[in-house]
Amino acid sequence: MVAFGTYDATAHPRVQVLIDGLRERGIEVREIAEPLGLDTARRVEILRKPWLLPVLVARLGRRWLTLTGRARRLARDERPTHVLVGYLGHFDVLLARVVFPTATIVLDHLIFAVGTARDRGVGGGLRTTLLSGLDRLAIAAAHVIVTDTAEHAARVPVRRAADAVVVPVGATRAWFDAGARAAGPGPGSRADGSALTVVFFGLFTPLQGATVIAEALRLLARRGVRVRATLAGSGQDAAAVRATLAGIDPDGTVEVSWRDWVDAADLPGLVAAHDVCLGIFGTTSKALAVVPNKVYQGAAAGCAVVTGDTAPQRRAFGDGARFVPPGDAEALAAAIEALTDPAELARARTSAGEAGRRFTAREVVAPLIDALGAAPAAAAR
């Protein structure tokens, strides 16, 4: 099998989970990747400002020339039977069909372009019509369509529904290793009365509900609850979050530290050093249809997990997470406050850890292996 495209496994670890899981199940995976160098936020900015489109076209063109050359060199020695097109591969899947005409093309369609644009505030009209067309074109080019939740699989056109497979996002080995290293005498051993440590990381977008987190921290400060919170990342709602946090007394019980950027290699260790990992709390349609990276990763890192009470998240984690209604800062504050009880924190961390073990790379790719309908030796030719 060949993993192919302009994906960046460092910025978007989902594809790395798939690659690792396939390899752990005995499938040889060769990588032909040329990262585009544009994150999701930058791509959405281009959608908002169409005059920036030449930036995307120029970068994509250069990467495609390199990808095509590498694919042709590979074809001199072997013709892969399966090609996995990585996350954000809406365009790459079209190239894959051309350069690997005899292969089964597997598209990791983790997001629908039109849904992401709407979630980031891109209005309707021509742009969303074009993005809907791009989603349909990408799906049409793939033989197997990989999604992360049943809700996203339901958005695949009915005529292609049989070709869709749900593969949870999962977490890479680095997260589980970080959790193992951080494990001390036992989870929830805060007998010294130290402050509960809470971490949130990611893009500050409507899906994440970062403004809800900020309001919850403000409520905890009012109540005199001892919390040390780390917020890592940036995004369109960052200014609103900072404005809310500015109302917290710097000499009070809630201490907030902000990190605009954390290197991907350092992130698992940072998260594992905290008691609680926060998920997403947005109320957008996309927020109600996903189980985000950070929920899987926080559980793998040994944290208690608190996240929005949505169907896909509850279905995935069951008793392994503490759930609050999306958009409800009061409920989030109450859930965090409950975890200041060491015994309650211990139970929450244990249940999250047990749930997290279901989402190792090896485990999550099982449905994909079944969908490919081939033994590892055949798929690895």
KASULZI-V777113 format. One record per pair of residues at least 4 apart in sequence whose ideal C-beta (glycine too) atoms are under 8 Angstrom apart, sorted by the first residue. I is the first residue (numbers start at 0). GAP is how many residues later the second one is. D is the distance in Angstrom with one decimal. If there is no record, write none. Layout:
# KASULZI-V777113
i=<I/I>
gap=<GAP/GAP>
d=<D/D>
This chain:
# KASULZI-V777113
i=<0/0/0/0/0/0/0/0/0/0/0/0/1/1/1/1/1/1/1/1/1/1/1/1/2/2/2/2/2/2/2/2/2/2/2/2/3/3/3/3/3/3/3/3/3/3/3/3/4/4/4/4/4/4/4/4/4/4/4/5/5/5/5/5/5/5/5/5/5/5/5/6/6/6/6/6/6/6/6/6/7/7/7/7/7/8/8/8/8/8/8/9/9/10/10/10/11/11/11/12/12/12/12/12/13/13/13/13/13/13/13/13/14/14/14/14/14/15/15/15/16/16/16/16/16/16/16/16/17/17/17/17/17/17/17/17/17/17/18/18/18/18/19/19/19/19/19/20/20/20/20/20/20/20/20/20/21/21/21/21/21/21/22/22/22/23/23/24/24/24/24/25/25/25/26/26/26/26/27/28/29/29/31/31/31/31/32/33/33/33/33/34/35/35/35/35/36/37/37/37/37/37/37/38/39/39/39/39/40/40/40/40/40/41/42/42/42/43/43/43/43/43/44/44/45/45/45/45/45/46/46/46/46/46/47/47/49/51/52/53/54/55/56/57/58/59/59/60/61/62/63/63/64/65/66/66/66/66/67/67/67/68/69/70/70/70/71/71/72/73/73/74/74/77/78/78/78/79/79/79/80/80/80/80/80/80/80/81/81/81/81/81/81/82/82/82/82/82/82/83/83/84/84/84/84/84/84/84/84/84/85/85/86/86/86/87/87/88/88/88/88/88/88/89/89/89/89/89/90/90/90/91/92/92/92/92/92/92/93/93/93/93/94/95/95/95/95/96/96/96/99/103/103/103/104/104/104/104/105/105/105/105/105/105/106/106/106/106/106/106/106/107/108/108/108/108/108/108/108/108/108/109/109/109/109/109/110/110/111/111/111/111/112/112/112/112/112/113/113/113/113/113/113/114/114/114/114/114/115/115/116/116/116/116/117/117/117/117/117/118/118/118/118/118/118/118/118/119/119/119/120/120/121/121/122/122/123/124/125/126/127/128/129/130/131/132/133/134/135/135/136/137/138/138/138/138/139/141/142/143/143/143/143/143/144/144/144/144/144/145/145/145/145/145/146/146/146/146/146/146/146/146/147/147/147/147/147/147/147/148/148/148/148/148/148/148/148/149/149/149/149/150/150/150/150/150/150/151/151/151/151/152/152/152/152/155/155/155/155/156/159/164/164/164/164/165/166/166/166/166/167/167/167/167/167/168/168/168/168/168/168/169/169/169/169/169/169/170/170/170/170/170/170/170/170/170/170/170/171/172/172/172/173/173/173/174/174/174/174/174/174/174/174/175/175/175/175/175/176/176/177/177/177/177/177/177/177/177/178/178/178/178/178/178/178/178/178/179/180/180/181/181/181/181/181/182/182/183/184/185/186/186/186/186/186/186/187/187/187/187/187/187/187/187/187/188/188/189/189/189/189/189/190/193/194/194/194/194/194/195/195/195/195/195/195/195/195/195/195/196/196/196/196/196/196/196/196/197/197/197/197/197/197/197/197/197/197/198/198/198/198/198/198/198/198/198/198/198/198/199/199/199/199/199/199/199/199/199/199/199/200/200/200/200/200/200/200/200/200/201/201/201/201/201/201/201/202/202/202/202/203/203/203/203/203/203/203/203/203/204/204/204/204/204/205/205/205/205/205/205/206/206/206/206/206/206/206/207/207/207/207/207/207/207/208/208/208/208/208/208/208/208/208/209/209/209/209/209/209/210/210/210/210/210/211/211/211/211/211/211/211/211/212/212/212/212/212/212/212/213/213/213/213/213/214/214/214/215/215/215/215/215/215/216/216/216/216/216/216/216/216/216/217/217/217/217/217/217/218/218/218/218/219/219/219/219/219/219/219/220/220/220/220/220/220/222/222/223/223/224/224/224/224/224/224/225/225/225/226/226/226/226/226/227/227/227/228/228/228/228/229/229/229/229/229/229/230/230/230/230/230/231/231/231/231/231/231/231/232/232/232/232/232/233/233/233/236/237/238/239/240/241/241/242/244/247/247/247/261/261/261/262/265/266/267/267/267/268/269/270/270/270/270/270/271/271/271/273/274/274/274/274/274/275/275/275/275/275/275/275/275/276/276/276/276/276/276/276/276/276/276/277/277/277/277/277/277/278/278/278/278/278/278/278/278/278/278/279/279/279/279/279/279/279/280/280/280/280/280/280/280/280/281/281/281/281/281/282/282/282/282/283/284/285/286/286/286/287/287/287/287/288/288/289/290/290/290/290/290/290/291/291/292/293/294/294/294/294/294/294/294/295/295/295/296/297/297/297/298/298/298/298/298/298/298/298/298/298/299/299/301/301/301/302/302/303/303/303/303/303/303/304/304/304/304/304/304/305/305/305/305/305/305/305/305/306/306/306/306/306/306/307/307/307/307/307/308/308/308/308/308/308/309/309/310/311/312/312/312/313/313/313/315/315/316/316/316/317/318/318/319/319/319/319/319/320/320/320/321/321/321/321/323/323/323/323/323/324/327/328/329/330/331/332/333/334/335/337/338/338/338/339/339/340/341/342/343/344/345/346/347/348/349/350/351/352/354/356/357/358/358/359/360/364/365/366/367/368/371/373/373/374/375/376>
gap=<21/26/27/28/29/79/80/81/82/83/378/379/27/28/29/30/69/72/78/80/81/82/98/101/4/12/15/16/26/27/28/29/30/80/81/83/27/28/29/63/67/79/80/81/82/88/92/96/27/28/29/62/80/81/84/87/88/90/91/27/28/29/30/54/57/61/80/82/83/85/86/5/8/26/28/79/80/81/82/85/4/25/27/28/29/4/6/7/10/24/77/25/254/24/28/253/74/75/76/4/158/159/251/280/4/73/94/96/134/155/156/279/4/69/71/72/93/4/156/345/4/152/153/154/155/344/347/348/4/66/68/90/128/149/343/346/347/350/4/10/12/65/4/152/153/341/342/4/149/339/340/341/342/343/344/347/5/7/62/343/346/347/4/5/6/337/338/337/340/344/351/350/351/354/342/349/352/353/352/55/44/50/35/38/39/42/53/29/32/33/36/28/23/24/27/52/22/4/5/8/17/18/21/4/4/48/76/163/4/79/162/194/195/4/4/13/45/4/72/73/76/78/4/7/4/6/7/9/10/70/73/75/80/84/73/74/77/4/4/4/4/4/4/4/4/4/31/4/4/4/4/31/4/4/4/25/28/32/4/27/31/4/4/4/28/29/4/27/4/4/6/4/24/303/21/23/24/20/23/301/21/22/23/293/297/298/300/21/22/24/290/292/297/13/17/20/21/22/23/22/24/4/7/8/11/20/21/22/23/57/6/22/21/23/24/22/23/4/7/18/19/20/49/23/44/45/47/48/4/43/47/4/4/12/14/45/48/49/4/43/44/47/4/4/7/9/45/4/8/44/5/39/40/268/36/37/38/39/36/37/38/40/262/266/31/32/34/35/37/38/39/38/26/29/30/33/36/37/38/43/47/36/37/38/42/59/4/5/4/23/40/43/4/18/19/21/22/4/14/17/18/20/21/4/40/170/171/174/4/170/5/10/11/14/4/10/166/167/168/86/87/88/163/165/166/167/168/85/86/116/85/115/5/6/4/5/4/4/4/4/4/4/4/4/4/4/4/4/4/21/4/4/6/17/18/21/20/21/20/19/21/224/227/228/11/15/18/19/20/18/19/20/21/222/5/6/8/9/17/18/19/20/4/18/19/20/21/142/143/4/17/19/140/141/142/163/167/4/16/162/165/4/137/138/139/160/161/4/14/137/138/8/11/12/13/4/5/7/8/4/4/202/203/205/206/201/197/198/200/201/123/128/148/191/196/122/123/124/127/190/195/126/189/190/191/193/194/4/5/122/125/126/128/129/185/188/189/190/189/4/187/188/4/91/94/4/93/96/97/121/122/125/126/4/124/125/180/184/4/91/4/90/91/93/94/122/123/124/4/89/93/121/122/123/124/174/177/122/88/91/87/90/91/119/120/4/119/5/4/160/115/158/159/162/163/166/87/154/155/156/157/158/159/160/161/153/157/4/6/85/152/155/151/32/31/32/33/58/60/29/30/31/32/79/80/140/143/144/149/30/31/32/33/76/77/78/79/29/30/31/32/76/77/78/79/80/138/30/31/32/33/71/72/75/77/78/79/99/104/8/10/13/29/30/31/32/33/77/78/94/29/30/31/32/61/66/69/70/93/6/30/31/33/90/91/92/5/30/31/32/4/6/29/30/31/32/33/34/37/5/30/31/32/77/30/31/76/77/78/81/73/75/77/79/80/83/85/27/29/72/73/74/79/84/4/71/72/73/74/78/99/117/118/4/21/25/27/28/31/4/26/29/30/33/4/69/70/114/115/116/117/120/4/18/28/65/68/116/119/4/26/27/30/31/4/29/114/4/113/114/116/117/120/4/10/12/27/28/31/37/39/116/4/26/27/29/30/36/4/110/111/114/5/7/33/34/113/116/117/4/27/28/31/32/33/110/114/28/29/28/29/108/111/112/115/27/28/114/26/27/28/109/113/26/27/29/25/26/27/28/26/27/28/29/40/44/10/25/26/27/28/26/27/28/29/30/35/38/5/26/27/28/29/4/26/27/4/4/4/4/4/4/16/4/11/4/6/8/4/5/8/4/4/4/4/29/33/4/4/6/26/27/30/32/29/30/31/29/28/29/64/70/74/27/28/29/30/60/63/69/72/17/18/20/21/22/24/26/27/28/29/16/20/27/28/29/54/13/15/16/19/26/27/28/29/34/42/7/10/12/14/15/27/28/6/26/27/43/45/46/47/51/4/5/26/44/45/4/5/43/44/4/4/4/21/23/39/22/23/24/38/21/23/22/4/5/21/22/25/26/4/15/4/4/4/10/12/18/21/22/26/4/60/63/4/5/7/54/4/6/18/21/22/53/54/56/57/60/56/59/47/50/51/46/49/18/35/41/44/45/48/12/15/16/17/43/47/15/16/17/18/26/29/30/33/6/10/14/15/16/17/5/15/16/17/18/4/5/14/15/16/17/4/16/4/4/4/8/10/4/7/9/39/43/4/35/38/37/32/36/31/32/34/35/36/30/31/34/13/16/17/26/4/7/8/10/11/6/4/4/4/4/4/4/4/4/4/6/5/6/9/4/5/4/4/4/4/4/4/4/4/4/4/4/4/4/4/6/5/4/5/4/4/4/4/4/4/7/7/4/5/4/4/4>
d=<6.5/5.7/6.9/5.0/7.4/6.2/7.4/4.4/7.1/6.2/5.7/6.5/7.3/5.2/7.4/5.8/7.9/7.0/4.5/7.4/5.0/7.1/7.4/7.7/7.8/6.7/7.7/5.4/5.6/7.3/4.7/7.2/6.6/7.9/4.7/6.1/7.9/5.0/7.1/7.0/7.2/5.2/6.8/5.7/7.3/6.8/5.5/7.5/8.0/6.3/8.0/7.3/5.0/4.6/4.6/3.6/7.8/8.0/7.2/7.2/5.7/6.1/4.0/7.0/4.9/7.5/7.9/7.4/7.4/7.8/5.6/6.5/4.9/5.8/6.8/3.0/5.4/6.4/6.5/7.7/5.9/7.9/3.9/7.2/7.7/6.1/5.3/4.1/7.5/7.4/7.5/8.0/4.7/7.8/6.0/6.9/7.8/4.9/6.8/6.2/7.8/5.4/7.5/6.8/6.9/5.0/6.8/5.7/7.7/5.4/7.9/7.1/6.3/7.7/3.8/5.0/6.2/6.0/5.4/8.0/6.1/6.8/4.4/6.8/5.7/4.8/6.4/7.8/6.3/6.5/8.0/6.4/7.7/7.1/7.5/8.0/6.1/7.1/6.4/5.2/7.1/7.5/6.2/6.3/6.7/3.9/7.8/6.5/7.4/7.7/3.7/5.2/7.5/5.9/3.3/7.8/4.3/5.3/7.8/5.7/7.5/7.7/6.4/7.4/5.5/6.2/4.3/6.4/6.5/6.1/6.0/3.8/7.5/7.4/8.0/4.8/5.2/5.1/4.1/7.4/7.2/7.6/6.1/4.8/6.0/6.8/6.9/4.3/5.0/5.4/8.0/7.8/5.7/6.6/5.9/7.7/6.3/4.4/5.5/7.7/7.8/6.7/6.6/7.2/6.3/7.2/6.9/7.1/6.5/7.9/6.2/6.4/7.8/6.7/6.9/7.2/7.7/6.5/7.0/6.4/4.4/6.7/6.1/6.8/7.6/4.6/6.0/6.6/5.4/5.4/7.9/5.2/5.9/7.5/7.9/6.1/7.6/7.3/6.2/5.8/6.5/5.9/6.1/6.7/6.3/6.0/6.1/6.6/6.9/6.0/6.0/5.6/6.6/6.4/6.1/7.8/6.6/7.5/6.4/7.1/5.7/6.6/6.5/6.4/4.3/6.8/7.2/7.1/7.9/6.6/7.3/6.0/7.9/7.2/7.8/6.0/7.2/6.4/5.3/7.4/8.0/5.9/6.4/7.7/7.2/6.3/5.3/6.0/4.9/6.2/6.5/7.8/5.4/5.2/4.9/4.6/7.2/5.3/6.7/4.7/6.7/3.9/5.2/4.6/5.2/6.5/6.7/4.9/6.5/7.2/7.3/5.7/5.2/5.0/7.7/7.9/7.4/5.2/7.9/6.1/6.6/7.9/7.3/5.7/5.3/7.1/7.8/4.4/7.1/7.9/7.8/6.2/6.8/6.3/4.9/5.1/4.6/5.5/7.1/7.1/7.3/5.4/6.1/5.5/7.7/5.3/7.5/7.0/6.0/4.9/7.0/4.8/6.6/7.2/6.6/5.0/5.1/7.3/6.8/7.0/4.4/6.3/7.5/7.5/6.3/7.2/7.3/3.6/7.1/5.5/6.5/4.8/8.0/6.7/6.7/7.4/5.2/6.2/5.8/7.6/7.8/7.6/7.0/5.5/7.8/7.5/6.7/5.0/6.8/5.0/7.1/6.0/6.3/4.3/7.9/5.2/5.3/6.4/5.3/4.1/4.7/7.9/5.9/6.3/7.7/7.0/5.0/7.8/6.4/6.8/3.9/6.9/6.3/5.5/6.3/6.7/7.6/7.5/7.4/6.7/5.8/5.1/7.9/4.9/7.6/4.3/7.4/6.1/7.4/6.9/7.2/7.1/6.0/6.8/7.5/7.4/5.1/7.0/6.2/6.4/6.3/6.6/6.5/6.6/6.6/6.1/6.2/6.4/6.2/6.9/6.5/6.8/5.6/6.2/6.6/5.9/7.8/7.5/6.6/5.8/6.5/7.8/5.7/6.9/5.6/6.4/5.5/4.6/7.3/7.8/5.7/8.0/5.2/6.3/4.0/4.5/8.0/7.0/6.0/7.4/5.7/7.5/6.0/6.9/6.6/6.2/5.2/6.7/6.7/7.0/6.4/7.9/6.0/6.2/6.1/4.2/7.9/6.4/5.8/6.9/7.7/7.5/7.5/3.8/7.8/7.1/5.6/7.9/7.8/5.9/7.4/7.6/4.6/7.7/5.2/5.3/5.7/7.7/4.4/7.4/6.6/5.2/5.9/7.7/4.1/6.3/5.6/6.4/5.5/5.2/6.8/7.2/6.3/5.6/4.7/6.4/7.5/5.7/5.5/7.6/7.5/5.6/4.3/6.6/5.9/7.3/3.9/4.2/6.8/7.7/4.5/4.7/7.6/4.0/7.0/6.0/7.4/7.8/6.5/5.9/7.6/6.9/6.3/7.8/4.8/6.6/4.8/7.7/7.8/7.8/4.8/3.7/5.2/6.5/4.8/7.8/7.6/6.9/6.4/7.3/6.2/3.6/5.1/7.1/4.0/7.9/5.2/7.9/6.7/7.9/5.2/5.8/4.3/3.5/7.9/7.3/7.9/7.7/7.5/6.9/7.5/3.8/6.0/7.1/5.8/7.4/6.0/6.5/5.2/7.0/6.8/7.0/5.1/3.7/6.2/7.8/7.9/4.7/6.5/7.7/4.0/2.8/7.5/8.0/6.1/6.8/7.7/5.7/7.2/7.4/4.7/6.7/6.4/7.9/4.0/5.8/4.6/7.6/7.0/7.9/6.6/5.2/7.2/5.4/6.6/7.1/6.1/4.8/7.3/7.8/4.9/7.7/7.4/7.3/4.3/4.7/7.0/5.8/7.2/4.6/7.3/6.3/6.9/4.5/7.9/6.4/6.3/7.3/4.6/7.9/7.1/7.0/5.4/4.1/7.2/5.6/6.9/7.7/7.3/7.9/7.0/5.5/7.3/7.4/5.3/7.2/7.8/7.7/4.3/7.7/8.0/7.7/4.0/5.5/6.8/6.6/7.7/6.7/6.2/5.5/7.8/5.0/7.9/7.3/7.6/5.7/6.3/5.9/7.4/4.1/6.1/4.3/6.0/6.0/3.3/6.5/4.3/4.4/6.0/7.6/5.1/5.9/6.4/7.6/7.8/6.9/5.2/8.0/5.1/7.3/6.0/4.5/5.6/5.3/4.5/7.4/7.9/7.5/7.4/5.2/7.3/5.9/7.9/7.9/6.7/5.6/3.0/3.9/7.3/6.9/6.8/6.7/6.6/6.5/7.6/7.4/5.1/7.4/5.1/6.5/5.5/5.2/5.9/6.8/6.4/4.2/7.6/8.0/5.9/7.2/5.0/6.1/6.5/7.5/7.4/6.0/6.6/7.9/6.9/6.6/7.5/4.4/3.9/5.4/6.5/5.8/3.7/6.5/4.5/7.7/4.0/4.2/6.5/6.5/7.0/5.7/7.9/6.7/6.7/5.6/6.3/7.8/6.7/5.7/7.2/5.9/5.8/7.9/6.6/6.3/6.6/4.1/4.3/5.4/7.5/5.4/5.2/6.3/6.4/7.6/4.6/6.5/5.1/6.2/3.9/7.6/7.1/7.6/5.0/6.0/7.1/7.9/7.5/5.1/6.3/4.8/7.7/6.9/7.0/5.0/7.3/6.6/7.6/7.9/4.7/7.6/6.9/7.1/4.9/7.3/7.9/5.3/7.9/6.8/7.2/6.6/7.2/6.6/7.4/5.0/7.3/7.7/4.4/7.9/7.8/4.9/7.5/7.0/7.8/7.8/7.3/7.8/7.9/4.9/5.2/7.6/5.9/6.3/6.4/6.7/6.2/6.3/7.6/7.9/5.4/6.3/5.5/6.6/5.6/5.0/5.8/7.1/5.9/6.3/6.0/7.2/5.9/6.6/7.7/5.8/6.6/6.0/4.7/6.4/4.0/5.7/7.1/5.8/6.5/6.3/7.0/5.9/7.4/5.8/4.8/7.5/6.1/6.7/5.8/7.7/7.8/6.4/7.7/7.4/2.7/7.5/6.8/3.9/7.3/5.5/7.7/7.6/7.8/8.0/5.6/7.0/8.0/6.0/5.9/4.4/7.3/6.2/6.6/2.6/6.4/7.0/7.2/5.7/7.5/5.1/7.5/7.7/6.1/5.5/7.8/7.4/4.8/7.1/5.6/6.4/7.7/6.3/7.8/3.5/7.2/6.3/7.2/6.2/7.4/4.7/4.3/7.2/6.5/6.3/6.8/7.1/6.4/5.0/7.3/7.9/7.0/7.7/6.4/6.4/5.7/7.1/5.1/5.1/4.8/7.7/7.9/7.9/5.6/5.6/6.6/5.8/5.4/6.5/7.7/6.9/6.8/6.3/6.8/5.0/6.1/4.5/5.0/7.2/7.0/5.3/7.4/6.4/7.5/4.3/6.5/5.7/3.3/7.4/4.6/7.2/6.3/7.8/5.9/6.6/6.5/6.9/5.8/5.9/3.5/4.7/5.5/7.1/7.0/4.2/6.9/7.6/4.7/6.9/4.6/7.8/6.7/6.9/5.1/6.6/7.5/5.6/7.9/5.5/7.7/6.5/7.7/6.4/7.0/6.6/7.3/4.1/7.3/6.3/3.7/6.0/5.5/6.8/6.7/6.5/6.0/6.2/6.1/6.8/7.1/6.9/8.0/6.1/7.9/7.9/4.2/7.7/4.9/6.7/5.3/7.5/5.0/5.1/6.3/2.5/7.1/7.9/6.3/7.1/5.1/7.7/7.4/6.0/5.7/4.0/4.9/7.8/5.1/5.5/6.4/6.2/6.5/6.4/6.4/6.2/6.4/7.0/7.6/5.6/5.7/4.8/6.0/8.0/7.4/6.6/6.3/6.7/6.4/6.2/6.3/6.3/6.2/6.2/6.5/6.5/6.0/6.9/7.7/7.9/5.8/6.3/5.6/7.1/6.6/6.0/6.6/6.2/6.4/7.7/5.9/4.3/4.5/7.2/6.0/7.9>
